[in-house]
Amino acid sequence: MAKIGTLGDIVFTVSANTIQTFEGLKIDSKTNYAKHTRHNKKPLLEFQYNDNDTASFSIYLSAFLGVNPRSMQNKIDKYRKKGKILTLVIGGKKYGKKWVITSHSKEYERFDNKGNLLIAKSNISLEEYAER
């Protein structure tokens, strides 16, 4: 089994029985400045603060690849609703410090003849959780 990384206790892995991985990881960082205007001159910028980083990525969930899409989406939603603080580790390297899930959109792609969800995609947005 090849463990790619984790988001809290959600494991991104590839093995003979299970494939649960992510794609399109994007991390945004922003710094805020106050702009002081001046007559006939360019404005002066004054550093204010570094904003919380944000991150987003997608997870492909398939029963054909050893993952229960419904239970995984429920777990992600539970973390979002409870404000669970998570760490993001990929390839043994920690990305950021602590994160919370700020949004989770679910795409339901395929069902079986009994209405069981077989294939889904989760789009997850995270925000850095700064401590006092």
Buried (B, 14 or more C-beta within 10 A) or exposed (E): EEEBBBBBEBBBBEEEEBBBBBEEBEBEEEEEEEEEEEEEEEEEEEEEEEBBBBBBBBBBBBBEBEBBBBEBBEBBBEBBEEEBBBBBBBEEEEBBEBBBBBEBEBEEEEEEEEEEBBBBBBBBBBBBBEEE
